[in-house]
Amino acid sequence: MKETLLKVWDHLEEFFLIPSLIISTGLIFFQVIMRYIFRNSLSWSEEVVRYLYVWQTWVGVSYAARNGSHLRITMLKDRLPEKAQKVLEVFVVIVWVGFAVFVMIQGLSAVHAIASFGQKSSALRIPMQICYMSIPVGMVLMSVRLIERTIKYLRKSEGGSAE
């Protein structure tokens, strides 16, 4: 059971990103067929794809943090001694997590504001806070992934196992 939960956690982002990309691609294809062959477009498909794209973006931030694939400039870090590199890495992660917490708080504020107005999407009539909830969810996931990577990095650099 523990191994299964760890496997799910390790691939959490993919469990959302892969199916949502397939659904988005299928809906866009279906919309093109409807529009150009049947001369009739669907009102809801563009909205679903738009909101899935927003969620993909914010969950994708966490995925990139987990894999260490965010764009980084390491020119300064590469010139430092190993101990200074560790200190710099920890400092960068602290700043990054601080930024993520700030964005998460702002995202929660936006979710609260949208919820208080009772705003709904135009075609599907779903509450708009569902779309905006992607911001705090993505930032929480990214923060956890950054902390995980940093712990693994520090353990690895101390001569321990990275896993």
C-alpha positions as CSV (number, residue, x, y, z in Angstrom):
1,M,0.0,0.0,0.0
2,K,2.8,2.4,0.9
3,E,4.6,1.7,-2.3
4,T,1.4,2.3,-4.3
5,L,0.9,5.6,-2.6
6,L,4.5,6.7,-3.2
7,K,4.2,5.7,-6.8
8,V,1.0,7.8,-7.1
9,W,2.7,10.7,-5.4
10,D,5.8,10.4,-7.6
11,H,3.6,10.6,-10.7
12,L,0.7,12.8,-9.5
13,E,1.2,15.5,-12.1
14,E,1.3,13.0,-15.0
15,F,-2.0,11.4,-13.8
16,F,-3.6,14.7,-14.5
17,L,-1.4,16.2,-17.4
18,I,-1.5,13.2,-19.8
19,P,-5.3,12.6,-19.7
20,S,-6.1,16.3,-19.8
21,L,-3.8,16.7,-22.8
22,I,-5.5,13.8,-24.6
23,I,-8.9,15.3,-23.8
24,S,-7.9,18.8,-24.9
25,T,-6.5,17.5,-28.2
26,G,-9.6,15.4,-28.8
27,L,-11.9,18.3,-28.1
28,I,-10.0,20.7,-30.3
29,F,-10.0,18.1,-33.1
30,F,-13.7,17.5,-32.6
31,Q,-14.4,21.3,-32.6
32,V,-12.5,21.7,-35.9
33,I,-14.5,18.9,-37.5
34,M,-17.8,20.4,-36.2
35,R,-16.9,23.8,-37.4
36,Y,-15.5,23.1,-40.9
37,I,-17.3,20.0,-41.9
38,F,-20.7,20.4,-40.2
39,R,-20.7,24.2,-40.1
40,N,-21.8,24.1,-36.5
41,S,-19.5,24.8,-33.5
42,L,-19.9,23.6,-30.0
43,S,-20.2,26.3,-27.4
44,W,-18.8,24.3,-24.5
45,S,-15.7,22.6,-26.0
46,E,-13.6,25.7,-26.3
47,E,-14.3,26.6,-22.7
48,V,-13.4,23.1,-21.4
49,V,-10.1,23.3,-23.3
50,R,-9.4,26.8,-22.1
51,Y,-9.8,25.8,-18.4
52,L,-7.9,22.5,-18.9
53,Y,-5.1,24.6,-20.4
54,V,-5.0,26.8,-17.3
55,W,-4.9,23.8,-15.0
56,Q,-2.2,22.2,-17.2
57,T,-0.1,25.3,-16.9
58,W,-0.2,25.5,-13.1
59,V,0.2,21.7,-12.5
60,G,2.9,21.8,-15.2
61,V,4.9,24.2,-13.0
62,S,4.9,21.5,-10.3
63,Y,5.9,18.8,-12.9
64,A,8.8,21.0,-14.1
65,A,9.9,21.6,-10.5
66,R,9.8,17.9,-9.8
67,N,12.0,17.1,-12.8
68,G,14.3,20.1,-12.4
69,S,13.4,21.3,-15.8
70,H,12.7,25.0,-15.1
71,L,15.1,27.3,-16.9
72,R,18.0,28.2,-14.7
73,I,21.2,30.2,-15.2
74,T,24.0,28.3,-13.4
75,M,27.0,30.3,-14.5
76,L,27.6,31.7,-10.9
77,K,26.8,28.5,-9.2
78,D,29.1,26.5,-11.4
79,R,32.1,28.7,-10.4
80,L,31.5,28.3,-6.7
81,P,33.1,25.7,-4.4
82,E,30.8,22.7,-3.6
83,K,29.8,24.0,-0.1
84,A,28.9,27.4,-1.5
85,Q,26.9,25.8,-4.2
86,K,24.8,24.0,-1.6
87,V,24.2,27.2,0.3
88,L,23.3,29.0,-2.9
89,E,20.9,26.2,-3.9
90,V,19.2,26.3,-0.5
91,F,18.9,30.1,-0.7
92,V,17.4,29.9,-4.2
93,V,14.8,27.3,-3.1
94,I,13.9,29.4,-0.1
95,V,13.3,32.5,-2.3
96,W,11.4,30.3,-4.8
97,V,9.2,28.8,-2.2
98,G,8.6,32.2,-0.7
99,F,7.5,33.4,-4.1
100,A,5.3,30.4,-4.5
101,V,3.7,31.1,-1.1
102,F,3.1,34.7,-2.2
103,V,1.5,33.6,-5.5
104,M,-0.6,31.0,-3.6
105,I,-1.9,33.6,-1.2
106,Q,-2.8,35.9,-4.1
107,G,-4.4,33.0,-5.9
108,L,-6.5,32.1,-2.8
109,S,-7.5,35.7,-2.6
110,A,-8.7,35.7,-6.2
111,V,-10.6,32.4,-5.6
112,H,-12.3,33.9,-2.6
113,A,-13.2,37.1,-4.6
114,I,-14.6,35.1,-7.5
115,A,-16.5,32.8,-5.2
116,S,-18.0,35.8,-3.3
117,F,-19.4,37.2,-6.6
118,G,-20.8,33.8,-7.6
119,Q,-19.3,34.1,-11.1
120,K,-20.0,31.2,-13.4
121,S,-18.5,30.3,-16.8
122,S,-20.5,31.4,-19.8
123,A,-21.0,28.1,-21.6
124,L,-20.8,25.4,-18.9
125,R,-22.1,27.5,-16.0
126,I,-19.5,26.0,-13.7
127,P,-18.2,28.2,-10.8
128,M,-15.2,30.2,-12.0
129,Q,-13.3,29.6,-8.7
130,I,-12.7,26.0,-10.0
131,C,-10.5,27.5,-12.8
132,Y,-8.8,30.0,-10.4
133,M,-8.1,27.2,-7.9
134,S,-5.4,25.9,-10.2
135,I,-3.1,28.7,-9.0
136,P,-2.9,27.8,-5.3
137,V,-2.9,24.1,-6.1
138,G,0.0,24.4,-8.6
139,M,2.0,26.6,-6.1
140,V,1.5,24.2,-3.2
141,L,2.5,21.2,-5.4
142,M,5.5,23.2,-6.8
143,S,6.6,24.1,-3.2
144,V,6.5,20.5,-2.1
145,R,8.4,19.4,-5.2
146,L,11.0,22.0,-4.7
147,I,11.5,21.0,-1.0
148,E,11.7,17.3,-2.0
149,R,14.3,18.0,-4.7
150,T,16.4,20.1,-2.4
151,I,16.4,17.4,0.3
152,K,17.4,14.8,-2.3
153,Y,20.1,17.2,-3.6
154,L,21.5,17.7,-0.1
155,R,21.5,14.0,0.8
156,K,23.1,13.2,-2.5
157,S,25.8,15.8,-2.1
158,E,26.5,14.5,1.4
159,G,27.4,11.1,-0.1
160,G,24.1,9.5,0.7
161,S,21.6,8.0,-1.7
162,A,19.4,10.4,-3.6
163,E,16.4,8.0,-3.4
